[in-house]
Amino acid sequence: MLRFCSPWQYAMHAMNDPHTSSSAAVFRGVRRATPIILGYVPIGFAYGVLAGKSGISAANTLIMSLIVFAGSAQFIAVGLFASGTGPAVVILTTFVVNLRHLLMAASLAPYLSKWSRRRQAMFAYELTDETFALHSTATRDLSDCPLEALSLNVTAQASWVLGSALGVVASNLIGDVKPLGLDYALSAMFIGLLVSQCTSPVRVATAVFSGLLATVLFLAGWHQFHIIAATIAGATFGLAVEQWTKG
Amino acid sequence: MDQGLILLTMVGMGAVTYLPRLLPILFLSGRTLKPLIVAWLRLVPPAVLSAMLLPSLLVPEERIDLSFDNIFFWAALVAFPVAWKSRSLFATVLVGMGLVALARYCGLGL
């Protein structure tokens, strides 16, 4: 397939044909987002149903998917709103739950050096666990083709908002996504992405260490900080192994 | 809770979610980082994916459950080799979802 991702190729090509290059990049982004759509529509649906049943207005339910766009934090917030928790606690909880994105953003930052500030800001807005996972396994595409990456992100959020909207509409009916196994879609996607990350013994060791530590911390009652703590410890462990085996 | 107050709270939620996603990109991109930091950042993806995934497979509720009721764990035992062999995200997702649906149809799981 023809790829026109660097600005130079882009400009050269656009002079001859103003449409194909950019529309092809947009299309590639949409296509790569397919596994995310499979996960986001049903889970967004479940969120919409839950929010509707918890007495959050249809408009607010959709606004949250538009301006927060963070799956687990939105579910937690709905529960907190329903139990009458105050704004400060809801915001603080959201901050803690989503702090892991700090590490994800840091890990992708080197590949965004050629991007404009405006595009970086747009990209960060839709950086979720799932979009991060896809981009981190295709860092060359990320670096060379902002349009494709942004298209992937926008498609992901669109499917999340669509799922939320369907959930709001259906919240008066029965909203059970379990019989189709749809609630497993994102876990299955993470399995596929994790396997594609395990390209060396050091990376396998990093994943095993981090996963087991996160499980132990979760069992010990760290229900918010276990991911970020295990990630820092796991990457540090992997780095130590890497340095030690090198020298 | 008042819908107006919910809206204001959500604006706050949006801000505290966006900043951790944005600031590292603004501050770290375009800089030459020390090789050791770059090597560390490269290990973040496998670490964070595994840290999110493994507890959700092993601990469905408050404790480790490896019985047949925990169909997420058993489906993962199939999905991992499928991912390894096929190298296809789509195939992995379909097999995983299919197994969970099948198990529930047979009366297993929650």
Chai-1 contact restraints between the chains, C-beta under 6 A:
chainA,res_idxA,chainB,res_idxB,connection_type,confidence,min_distance_angstrom,max_distance_angstrom,comment,restraint_id
A,P35,B,L89,contact,1.0,0.0,6.0,A-B,restraint_1
A,P35,B,F90,contact,1.0,0.0,6.0,A-B,restraint_2
A,P35,B,V93,contact,1.0,0.0,6.0,A-B,restraint_3
A,L38,B,V93,contact,1.0,0.0,6.0,A-B,restraint_4
A,S57,B,Q3,contact,1.0,0.0,6.0,A-B,restraint_5
A,N60,B,Q3,contact,1.0,0.0,6.0,A-B,restraint_6
A,N60,B,I6,contact,1.0,0.0,6.0,A-B,restraint_7
A,N60,B,L7,contact,1.0,0.0,6.0,A-B,restraint_8
A,M64,B,M10,contact,1.0,0.0,6.0,A-B,restraint_9
A,I67,B,G14,contact,1.0,0.0,6.0,A-B,restraint_10
A,V68,B,M13,contact,1.0,0.0,6.0,A-B,restraint_11
A,V68,B,G14,contact,1.0,0.0,6.0,A-B,restraint_12
A,V68,B,T17,contact,1.0,0.0,6.0,A-B,restraint_13
A,A70,B,T17,contact,1.0,0.0,6.0,A-B,restraint_14
A,F81,B,M1,contact,1.0,0.0,6.0,A-B,restraint_15
A,P87,B,T9,contact,1.0,0.0,6.0,A-B,restraint_16
A,V90,B,T9,contact,1.0,0.0,6.0,A-B,restraint_17
A,I91,B,G12,contact,1.0,0.0,6.0,A-B,restraint_18
A,I91,B,M13,contact,1.0,0.0,6.0,A-B,restraint_19
A,I91,B,V16,contact,1.0,0.0,6.0,A-B,restraint_20
A,T94,B,M13,contact,1.0,0.0,6.0,A-B,restraint_21
A,T94,B,V16,contact,1.0,0.0,6.0,A-B,restraint_22
A,F95,B,V16,contact,1.0,0.0,6.0,A-B,restraint_23
A,N98,B,T17,contact,1.0,0.0,6.0,A-B,restraint_24
A,L99,B,P20,contact,1.0,0.0,6.0,A-B,restraint_25
A,H101,B,P20,contact,1.0,0.0,6.0,A-B,restraint_26
A,H101,B,R21,contact,1.0,0.0,6.0,A-B,restraint_27
A,L102,B,P20,contact,1.0,0.0,6.0,A-B,restraint_28
A,L102,B,P24,contact,1.0,0.0,6.0,A-B,restraint_29
A,L103,B,V44,contact,1.0,0.0,6.0,A-B,restraint_30
A,A105,B,R21,contact,1.0,0.0,6.0,A-B,restraint_31
A,A105,B,P24,contact,1.0,0.0,6.0,A-B,restraint_32
A,A105,B,I25,contact,1.0,0.0,6.0,A-B,restraint_33
A,A106,B,P24,contact,1.0,0.0,6.0,A-B,restraint_34
A,A106,B,L28,contact,1.0,0.0,6.0,A-B,restraint_35
A,S107,B,L41,contact,1.0,0.0,6.0,A-B,restraint_36
A,S107,B,V44,contact,1.0,0.0,6.0,A-B,restraint_37
A,A109,B,P24,contact,1.0,0.0,6.0,A-B,restraint_38
A,A109,B,I25,contact,1.0,0.0,6.0,A-B,restraint_39
A,A109,B,L28,contact,1.0,0.0,6.0,A-B,restraint_40
A,A109,B,S29,contact,1.0,0.0,6.0,A-B,restraint_41
A,L112,B,I25,contact,1.0,0.0,6.0,A-B,restraint_42
A,L112,B,S29,contact,1.0,0.0,6.0,A-B,restraint_43
A,S113,B,S29,contact,1.0,0.0,6.0,A-B,restraint_44
A,S113,B,G30,contact,1.0,0.0,6.0,A-B,restraint_45
A,Q120,B,I25,contact,1.0,0.0,6.0,A-B,restraint_46
A,A124,B,R21,contact,1.0,0.0,6.0,A-B,restraint_47
A,A124,B,L22,contact,1.0,0.0,6.0,A-B,restraint_48
A,A124,B,I25,contact,1.0,0.0,6.0,A-B,restraint_49
A,L127,B,R21,contact,1.0,0.0,6.0,A-B,restraint_50
A,S136,B,P45,contact,1.0,0.0,6.0,A-B,restraint_51
A,L180,B,A101,contact,1.0,0.0,6.0,A-B,restraint_52
A,G181,B,M97,contact,1.0,0.0,6.0,A-B,restraint_53
A,G181,B,V100,contact,1.0,0.0,6.0,A-B,restraint_54
A,G181,B,A101,contact,1.0,0.0,6.0,A-B,restraint_55
A,Y184,B,G96,contact,1.0,0.0,6.0,A-B,restraint_56
A,Y184,B,M97,contact,1.0,0.0,6.0,A-B,restraint_57
A,Y184,B,V100,contact,1.0,0.0,6.0,A-B,restraint_58
A,A185,B,V93,contact,1.0,0.0,6.0,A-B,restraint_59
A,A185,B,M97,contact,1.0,0.0,6.0,A-B,restraint_60
A,S187,B,S56,contact,1.0,0.0,6.0,A-B,restraint_61
A,A188,B,A79,contact,1.0,0.0,6.0,A-B,restraint_62
A,A188,B,T92,contact,1.0,0.0,6.0,A-B,restraint_63
A,A188,B,V93,contact,1.0,0.0,6.0,A-B,restraint_64
A,A188,B,G96,contact,1.0,0.0,6.0,A-B,restraint_65
A,M189,B,V93,contact,1.0,0.0,6.0,A-B,restraint_66
A,F190,B,L49,contact,1.0,0.0,6.0,A-B,restraint_67
A,F190,B,L53,contact,1.0,0.0,6.0,A-B,restraint_68
A,I191,B,A76,contact,1.0,0.0,6.0,A-B,restraint_69
A,I191,B,A79,contact,1.0,0.0,6.0,A-B,restraint_70
A,I191,B,F80,contact,1.0,0.0,6.0,A-B,restraint_71
A,I191,B,A83,contact,1.0,0.0,6.0,A-B,restraint_72
A,I191,B,T92,contact,1.0,0.0,6.0,A-B,restraint_73
A,G192,B,A83,contact,1.0,0.0,6.0,A-B,restraint_74
A,G192,B,L89,contact,1.0,0.0,6.0,A-B,restraint_75
A,G192,B,T92,contact,1.0,0.0,6.0,A-B,restraint_76
A,L193,B,L49,contact,1.0,0.0,6.0,A-B,restraint_77
A,L194,B,L49,contact,1.0,0.0,6.0,A-B,restraint_78
A,L194,B,S50,contact,1.0,0.0,6.0,A-B,restraint_79
A,V195,B,A83,contact,1.0,0.0,6.0,A-B,restraint_80
A,V195,B,W84,contact,1.0,0.0,6.0,A-B,restraint_81
A,Q197,B,P45,contact,1.0,0.0,6.0,A-B,restraint_82
A,Q197,B,P46,contact,1.0,0.0,6.0,A-B,restraint_83
A,R203,B,P46,contact,1.0,0.0,6.0,A-B,restraint_84
A,T206,B,L43,contact,1.0,0.0,6.0,A-B,restraint_85
A,T206,B,P46,contact,1.0,0.0,6.0,A-B,restraint_86
A,T206,B,A47,contact,1.0,0.0,6.0,A-B,restraint_87
A,A207,B,P46,contact,1.0,0.0,6.0,A-B,restraint_88
A,A207,B,S50,contact,1.0,0.0,6.0,A-B,restraint_89
A,S210,B,A47,contact,1.0,0.0,6.0,A-B,restraint_90
A,S210,B,S50,contact,1.0,0.0,6.0,A-B,restraint_91
A,S210,B,A51,contact,1.0,0.0,6.0,A-B,restraint_92
A,G211,B,S50,contact,1.0,0.0,6.0,A-B,restraint_93
A,G211,B,L54,contact,1.0,0.0,6.0,A-B,restraint_94
A,A214,B,A51,contact,1.0,0.0,6.0,A-B,restraint_95
A,A214,B,L54,contact,1.0,0.0,6.0,A-B,restraint_96
A,A214,B,P55,contact,1.0,0.0,6.0,A-B,restraint_97
A,T215,B,L54,contact,1.0,0.0,6.0,A-B,restraint_98
A,T215,B,P55,contact,1.0,0.0,6.0,A-B,restraint_99
A,T215,B,L58,contact,1.0,0.0,6.0,A-B,restraint_100
A,F218,B,P55,contact,1.0,0.0,6.0,A-B,restraint_101
A,F218,B,V59,contact,1.0,0.0,6.0,A-B,restraint_102
A,I227,B,A51,contact,1.0,0.0,6.0,A-B,restraint_103
A,I227,B,M52,contact,1.0,0.0,6.0,A-B,restraint_104
A,A230,B,A51,contact,1.0,0.0,6.0,A-B,restraint_105
A,T231,B,A47,contact,1.0,0.0,6.0,A-B,restraint_106
A,T231,B,V48,contact,1.0,0.0,6.0,A-B,restraint_107
A,T231,B,A51,contact,1.0,0.0,6.0,A-B,restraint_108
A,G234,B,A47,contact,1.0,0.0,6.0,A-B,restraint_109
A,A235,B,W40,contact,1.0,0.0,6.0,A-B,restraint_110
A,A235,B,L43,contact,1.0,0.0,6.0,A-B,restraint_111
A,A235,B,V44,contact,1.0,0.0,6.0,A-B,restraint_112
A,A235,B,A47,contact,1.0,0.0,6.0,A-B,restraint_113
A,G238,B,L43,contact,1.0,0.0,6.0,A-B,restraint_114
A,L239,B,A39,contact,1.0,0.0,6.0,A-B,restraint_115
A,L239,B,W40,contact,1.0,0.0,6.0,A-B,restraint_116
